[in-house]
Amino acid sequence: MPALDGRALTCTLFVVFVLITLGITVWARANTNGADDFYAGGRTFNGAQNGIALAGDYMSAASFLGIAGLIALSGYDGFLYSIGFLVAWLLTLLLVELMRNAGRFTMADVLAHRVRRQPPVRRAAVVSTVTVSVFYLLAQMVGAGALVSLLLGIHRGREFLGMSAGTARTATIVVVGALMICYVMFGGMKATTWVQIIKAVLLMAGALVLTGMVLARFGFDLGSMLGSAAHASGKGEAFLRPGLRYGKDVPGDAYQTIVNKLDFISLAIALLLGTAGLPHIVTRFFAVPDAKAARTSVSWAIGLVGVFYLMTLALGFGAAALVGRKAIVAQDPSGNTAAPQLAQELGRHLGGRVGGDILLAFIGAVAFATILAVVAGLVLASSTSLAHDYFGQVLMLGRPRESQEVAVARFASFLVGSLAIVLAVVARNLNVAFLVALAFAIAAASNLPAIVLTLFWRRFNSAGVTAGIYGGLISSLVLVFFSPVVSGKVDPVTGENLALFPKGVDFHLFPLENPGIVSIPIGFLCAVAGTFLGREKADRALYDDMSVRALTGAGSH
């Protein structure tokens, strides 16, 4: 348990960061006038600023906490998340830049641009945007609970300030939720962007410091680090080979072996294709003034994200070697605190207990900043979609007063944030990277078919858009609900319940944990079928206009 002075240092750094970001929010509130400022920051950010913010938006708590934990506990298989996120990023930036040129504020602007019947398209996009954002929010807020539990010395079976460990984690989730609602309600895109820029700089600095210290402990010899990690894991060389967590061969059980292989393929597909369907990434691109700045943003983001995901290799295997599986699981069974525990261990080696407390506090503050920045971006994307697409374009028939629309956006941010808080409390014991994989599968099945076919299929129409979004979304949610994630999943070694529902409750009918391999094809099939069955003919002139905008940026907002 961290010493009292360590807790004080940690709390001090948290308070300093929160005060700085709240100060930015107050400044942003005073400089936010109208919908363009609230949704897109007045489009005043240059390419470098937006690229750093974009990387900050993408490098979430799942990346810093969840992936490091998965690598520390599962070795090679955990690193597959890093590879998946990085490769997905390259595909995403291609599609998102085209969408930025064709839209104004949201994903729905792009989907509705080339169709005649806009209201059903916008309604479908709003439902999908909010659903995907809430699932992604769960991961960030669950990570917050695990992180602060470690930093404040909250362990299972012990009390903290008169509260049980579970109550303390719940309180943490509520506080994070309240802060994110505050950032979005009052600061809009300007406050969110600057919080993300600060967070990206801190995260890269923290990851670089930890990576350098880990490699120094092993004489900058990767082989030595990997060997030590394999030995400490108790799994030997299997720790460095595929199959420890995903795609396991089960001797004598051909069915379960096939299920495990398919689940791994499903996860890979979801990670690769899901990023392009994340609405908060699309929204980020509307904060720059032109297509040239958008391309500059891409260059900055690719560089930062690429370096960061390479560093997760050192963070995960370093935690396995220096902290050990037993200590990681004792603090958090899902491994979400592996990176902060690694920081504490490295600090102790360098400067004793005080050094451990200082480095733990710094990395903890960085991770906390990461969570706050990403959740703010997600809430902003949801509230923008609800206010601009549903209230402004559907209910008000495209003729709302800007003051009305911004007021609705602020109220919507409160509703979405509150919903995320409640759901995160329920799911607080799941691994954050795993939760993100579910969000990616839902985004890939519901949003990606509509985005790809809107940009590249001349015949696509509003019936196809709505059928693709609803088909992919409903199939994903149904398959997740009837999957082992929700009920029936038990650790075969310890017998511990790993599902949302209590042990003994088992109604799972779908064998895979990730639905992507089934739900993504369903989304595309529904989109194609809806297009052919719908009576509306595509407007070729609108498609041509959108294509010119998407490819050149000419005429874009």
Residue pairs with C-beta under 8 A, 6 or more apart in sequence:
1 153
1 155
2 10
2 151
2 152
2 153
2 344
2 357
2 360
3 353
3 357
5 354
5 357
6 353
6 356
6 357
6 360
6 361
7 151
7 152
7 153
9 357
9 358
9 361
10 151
10 152
10 357
10 360
10 361
10 364
10 365
11 152
12 361
13 361
13 362
13 364
13 365
14 364
14 365
14 368
16 365
17 365
17 368
17 369
18 179
20 198
21 179
21 183
21 191
21 195
21 198
21 369
21 372
22 182
24 187
24 191
24 194
24 195
25 182
25 183
25 186
25 187
25 191
26 186
26 187
27 191
28 186
28 187
28 188
28 190
28 191
28 194
29 186
29 187
29 191
31 37
31 190
32 38
32 187
32 188
32 190
34 402
34 403
34 406
35 105
35 388
35 392
35 402
35 405
35 406
35 409
36 42
36 43
37 188
37 189
37 190
38 188
38 189
38 384
38 406
38 409
39 105
39 106
39 188
39 189
39 283
39 286
39 384
39 388
39 409
40 105
40 189
40 286
40 287
41 188
41 189
41 190
41 193
41 287
42 190
43 286
43 287
43 288
43 289
43 557
44 287
44 289
45 53
45 193
45 287
45 288
45 293
46 288
46 293
46 296
47 288
47 292
47 293
47 294
47 295
47 296
47 297
47 299
47 300
48 296
48 297
48 300
49 193
49 197
50 193
50 284
50 285
50 287
50 288
50 293
50 294
50 296
50 297
50 300
51 296
51 297
51 298
51 299
51 300
51 301
51 304
52 196
52 197
52 200
52 201
52 300
52 301
52 304
53 193
53 194
53 196
53 197
53 200
53 284
53 287
54 196
54 281
54 284
54 285
54 297
54 300
54 301
55 200
55 300
55 301
55 304
55 305
55 308
56 196
56 197
56 199
56 200
56 203
56 370
56 373
56 374
57 196
57 280
57 281
57 284
57 373
57 374
57 377
58 85
58 89
58 275
58 281
58 301
58 305
59 200
59 203
59 304
59 305
59 308
59 370
60 136
60 139
60 140
60 370
60 371
60 374
60 436
61 139
61 140
61 143
61 144
61 147
61 367
61 370
61 371
61 374
61 432
62 139
62 140
62 143
62 432
62 433
62 435
62 436
63 82
63 85
63 308
63 309
63 312
63 433
64 203
64 207
64 312
64 339
64 366
64 367
64 370
65 143
65 146
65 147
65 336
65 337
65 338
65 339
65 340
65 367
65 432
66 81
66 139
66 143
66 334
66 335
66 336
66 431
66 432
66 433
66 434
66 435
66 436
67 78
67 79
67 81
67 82
67 85
67 312
67 316
67 433
68 312
68 315
68 316
68 319
68 335
68 338
68 339
68 342
69 78
69 316
69 319
69 328
69 332
69 334
69 335
69 336
69 337
69 338
69 339
69 431
69 433
70 77
70 78
70 81
70 245
70 316
70 335
70 431
70 433
71 78
71 79
71 82
71 312
71 313
71 315
71 316
71 317
71 319
71 320
71 338
72 78
72 316
72 317
72 319
72 320
72 323
72 325
72 328
72 335
72 338
73 245
73 320
73 325
73 328
73 329
73 335
73 338
74 244
74 245
75 229
75 230
75 233
75 235
75 238
75 239
75 240
75 241
75 244
75 317
75 320
76 239
76 240
76 241
76 242
76 244
77 242
77 243
77 244
77 245
77 246
78 245
78 316
79 312
79 313
79 316
80 246
80 267
80 268
81 271
81 433
81 437
82 309
82 310
82 312
82 313
83 309
84 267
84 268
84 271
84 272
85 271
85 275
85 305
85 309
86 305
86 306
86 309
87 271
87 272
88 271
88 272
88 273
88 274
88 275
88 276
88 440
89 275
89 301
89 302
89 305
89 306
90 302
91 272
91 273
91 275
91 276
92 275
92 276
92 278
92 281
93 298
93 301
93 302
95 276
95 451
95 452
95 455
96 276
96 281
96 282
96 285
97 285
97 291
97 294
97 295
97 298
98 455
98 550
98 551
99 107
99 110
99 282
99 285
99 451
99 455
99 550
100 282
100 285
100 286
100 288
100 291
100 294
100 556
101 291
101 294
101 549
101 550
101 551
101 552
101 553
101 556
102 109
102 110
102 113
102 455
102 546
102 549
102 550
102 556
103 109
103 110
103 113
103 282
103 286
103 556
103 557
104 286
104 557
105 283
105 286
105 384
105 388
106 125
106 129
106 279
106 282
106 283
106 381
106 384
106 385
106 388
106 389
107 125
107 129
107 279
107 282
107 283
107 385
107 447
107 451
108 121
108 122
108 125
108 126
108 129
108 385
108 388
108 389
108 393
109 388
109 389
110 282
110 451
110 454
110 455
110 546
111 121
111 122
111 125
111 450
111 451
111 454
111 465
112 118
112 121
112 122
112 125
112 393
113 542
113 546
114 454
114 460
114 538
114 539
114 542
114 543
114 545
114 546
115 121
115 461
115 462
115 465
115 536
115 538
115 539
115 542
116 462
116 536
116 539
117 462
117 536
118 393
118 462
119 393
119 394
120 462
120 466
121 462
121 465
121 466
122 389
122 390
122 393
122 394
123 389
123 390
123 394
123 466
124 450
124 465
124 466
124 469
124 470
125 385
125 389
125 447
125 450
125 469
126 385
126 386
126 389
126 390
127 469
127 470
127 473
128 279
128 446
128 447
128 469
128 473
129 279
129 381
129 382
129 385
129 389
129 447
130 382
130 385
130 386
130 416
131 442
131 446
131 473
131 477
132 277
132 278
132 279
132 439
132 442
132 443
132 446
132 447
133 279
133 280
133 378
133 379
133 381
133 382
133 416
134 382
134 416
134 419
134 420
134 423
135 435
135 438
135 439
135 442
136 278
136 280
136 374
136 378
136 436
136 439
137 375
137 378
137 379
137 416
137 420
137 423
137 424
138 420
138 423
138 424
138 427
138 435
138 439
139 432
139 433
139 435
139 436
139 439
140 176
140 371
140 374
140 375
140 378
140 432
141 173
141 176
141 177
141 371
141 375
141 420
141 421
141 424
142 173
142 336
142 424
142 427
142 428
142 429
142 430
142 432
142 435
143 336
143 367
143 371
143 432
144 172
144 173
144 176
144 368
144 371
145 169
145 170
145 172
145 173
145 424
145 428
146 169
146 332
146 334
146 336
146 337
146 428
146 432
147 336
147 337
147 340
147 364
147 367
147 368
147 371
148 154
148 168
148 169
148 172
148 364
148 368
149 155
149 165
149 168
149 169
149 172
149 331
149 332
149 337
150 331
150 332
150 337
150 340
150 341
150 364
151 340
151 360
151 361
151 364
152 160
152 168
153 160
154 160
154 165
154 168
154 169
155 165
155 330
155 331
156 165
156 166
157 165
158 165
159 165
160 168
161 168
163 171
166 428
169 428
170 425
170 428
173 421
173 424
173 425
173 428
174 421
174 425
176 371
176 372
176 375
177 375
177 417
177 418
177 420
177 421
177 424
178 417
179 372
180 372
180 375
180 376
180 379
180 417
181 379
181 413
181 414
181 417
181 418
183 191
183 192
183 195
183 372
183 376
183 379
184 191
184 192
184 376
184 379
184 380
184 383
184 410
184 413
184 417
185 410
185 413
185 414
186 410
188 380
188 406
188 409
189 283
189 287
189 380
191 376
192 373
192 376
192 377
192 380
193 287
195 369
195 372
195 373
195 376
196 373
196 374
196 376
196 377
198 369
198 373
199 366
199 369
199 370
199 372
199 373
200 304
200 373
202 365
202 366
202 369
203 308
203 366
203 369
203 370
204 304
204 307
204 308
205 366
206 362
206 363
206 366
207 308
207 311
207 312
207 315
208 311
209 359
210 311
210 314
210 315
210 318
210 339
210 342
210 343
210 346
210 363
211 311
211 314
211 315
211 318
213 346
213 350
214 225
214 314
214 315
214 318
214 322
214 342
214 346
215 222
215 225
215 314
217 225
217 318
217 322
217 346
217 349
218 224
218 225
218 228
218 321
225 314
225 317
225 318
225 321
226 240
226 317
228 321
228 322
229 239
229 240
229 317
229 318
229 320
229 321
230 236
230 237
230 239
230 240
231 321
232 320
232 321
232 322
232 324
232 325
233 239
233 320
233 325
234 325
235 244
238 244
239 320
243 249
246 260
246 263
246 264
246 267
247 260
247 261
247 263
247 264
248 257
248 260
249 257
249 260
250 256
250 257
250 260
259 511
259 512
262 512
262 517
263 511
263 512
263 513
263 514
265 517
266 441
266 512
266 513
266 514
266 515
266 516
266 517
266 518
267 437
267 513
267 514
267 516
269 444
269 516
269 517
269 520
270 437
270 438
270 440
270 441
270 444
270 514
270 515
270 516
270 520
271 437
271 440
273 440
273 444
273 448
273 516
273 520
274 437
274 439
274 440
274 441
274 442
274 443
274 444
274 448
274 516
275 281
275 440
275 443
276 443
276 444
276 447
276 448
276 451
277 440
277 443
277 444
277 446
277 447
277 448
277 451
278 439
278 440
278 443
278 447
279 381
279 382
279 385
279 443
279 447
280 377
280 378
280 380
280 381
282 381
283 377
283 380
283 381
283 384
284 377
285 294
285 297
286 557
288 294
288 297
290 553
290 556
291 552
291 553
291 556
292 553
294 553
315 338
315 339
315 342
316 338
318 342
319 328
319 338
319 339
319 341
319 342
320 328
320 338
322 342
322 345
322 346
323 338
323 341
323 342
323 345
327 341
328 335
328 337
328 338
328 341
329 335
331 337
331 341
333 429
333 496
334 429
334 430
334 431
334 432
334 434
335 431
336 431
336 432
339 363
339 367
340 360
340 363
340 364
340 367
343 359
343 360
343 362
343 363
343 364
344 356
344 357
344 359
344 360
345 356
346 356
346 359
347 355
347 356
347 357
347 358
347 359
347 360
348 355
348 356
349 355
350 359
351 358
375 420
379 413
379 416
379 417
379 420
380 413
382 412
382 413
382 416
383 409
383 410
383 412
383 413
383 416
384 409
386 408
386 409
386 412
386 416
387 405
387 406
387 408
387 409
387 412
388 405
388 409
391 400
391 404
391 405
391 408
392 398
392 400
392 405
392 408
396 404
396 405
426 500
427 435
427 500
430 500
434 485
434 513
437 514
438 480
438 485
438 514
440 516
441 476
441 480
441 514
441 515
441 516
441 519
441 520
442 472
442 473
442 476
442 477
442 480
442 519
444 472
444 516
444 519
444 520
444 523
445 472
445 473
445 475
445 476
445 515
445 516
445 519
445 520
445 522
445 523
446 468
446 469
446 470
446 472
446 473
446 476
446 523
447 469
447 472
448 472
448 520
448 523
449 468
449 469
449 472
449 520
449 523
449 524
449 526
449 527
450 464
450 465
450 468
450 469
450 527
453 460
453 464
453 465
453 468
453 524
453 527
453 528
453 531
454 460
454 465
454 546
455 546
455 547
455 550
457 531
458 538
458 540
458 543
459 531
459 538
460 527
460 531
460 538
461 531
461 534
461 536
461 537
461 538
462 534
462 536
463 530
463 531
463 533
463 534
463 535
463 536
464 527
464 528
464 530
464 531
464 534
465 527
465 530
466 530
467 526
467 527
467 529
467 530
467 531
467 533
467 534
468 523
468 524
468 526
468 527
468 528
468 530
469 523
470 526
471 522
471 523
471 525
471 526
471 527
471 530
472 519
472 520
472 522
472 523
472 524
472 526
472 527
473 523
475 515
475 518
475 519
475 522
475 523
476 515
476 519
479 510
479 512
479 515
479 518
479 519
480 486
480 515
482 507
482 508
482 509
482 510
483 508
483 510
483 511
483 512
483 513
483 515
484 499
484 508
484 511
484 513
485 499
485 500
485 513
486 499
486 500
486 501
486 508
487 499
487 500
487 501
487 505
487 506
487 507
487 508
488 499
488 505
488 506
488 507
488 508
489 497
489 498
489 499
489 508
489 513
490 496
490 497
490 498
490 499
490 503
491 497
491 498
497 503
499 505
510 518
512 518
545 555
548 554
548 555
549 555
549 556
